[in-house]
Amino acid sequence: MQEALYVIGAVIFYFLTCIKVLREYERGVVFRLGRLIEKPKGPGLIFIFWPIDNMVRISLRTITHDVPPQDVITRDNVSVKINAVVYFRVINPSRAVVSIENYIYATSQLAQTTLRSVLGKVELDALLSERDKLNHELQTILDKQTDPWGIKVSIVEVKHVDLPENMQRAMAKQAEAEREKRAKIIHAAGEYEASEQLAMAGKRLATVPLTIQLRYLQTLTEIATEKNSTIIFPVPIEMLSHFGELLKKKPE
């Protein structure tokens, strides 16, 4: 009787060890006597009959992988250090186990070589200004190359471009020169607009001589309010002749 209890206990323990629980984001790739069972198992409660069956857990969640800084020589022979981040996930667990030994390491190495290959074909200005276009090109190439492994590369982002110090100084000088150029253009445009306005004002004053005399008087008033000193101000002959005519017309 005691031996029967031992046998029953061993059978119960064996079945308990065969029970596996897979989370919602996990799948189990099962090999039965070394042969792959086509459909991955999970999620939920599954049975693995050891030692006949052997299971490999695969996560379907998106993996965020930092690509180490890579030395890249651009098309215009500028040496820069570039690092990036790659977002990818498993879409076919069976191929991710059977087709590649370590899909995370393989995707990382492929991302490094692709980063150097693609960015080495562009000039520095394009590398700095066309970041979105290059990210899309990197994502397309990586996604195509990792598809046989059952991997989907969704996003590739170039995070940082480390420039040499001499290149940073040259770019700072270029930016400063560009700012000075814009300032001079704006100043010249202002001077041109002011000259046009002055020319229009001169033409308007020339058509009505009396306005010139009123302008003289206005200027005298403005100067008198600022300084209490003797002011020598040229008075046009036309103004004096005008006052002379007024005196002649005055009745005696």
Number of C-alpha atoms within 10 A of each C-alpha: 6 7 8 9 10 11 12 12 12 12 12 12 11 13 14 11 13 15 12 15 14 17 11 12 12 19 24 23 23 21 17 15 12 10 10 16 14 10 13 20 19 18 15 12 11 14 14 18 15 14 9 10 17 17 18 13 16 19 17 17 13 15 14 13 17 15 22 15 17 17 15 20 19 21 13 12 11 14 17 18 16 21 18 20 17 22 16 23 19 22 17 19 25 22 17 22 17 13 13 15 11 11 19 17 12 13 21 17 14 16 24 17 11 16 25 17 15 16 21 21 14 16 15 21 10 13 18 12 10 12 14 14 11 21 18 14 15 23 21 15 15 23 20 12 14 19 16 14 22 20 24 21 24 15 17 26 19 18 13 13 17 14 15 12 9 9 13 12 12 11 12 12 12 12 12 12 12 12 12 12 12 12 12 12 12 12 12 12 12 12 12 12 12 12 12 12 12 12 12 12 11 12 11 13 15 12 10 10 12 13 13 18 16 12 12 15 12 12 12 14 11 10 12 13 8 8 9 8 8 7 10 7 9 7 11 11 8 13 15 11 11 11 10 11 10 10 11 9 8 7 5 5
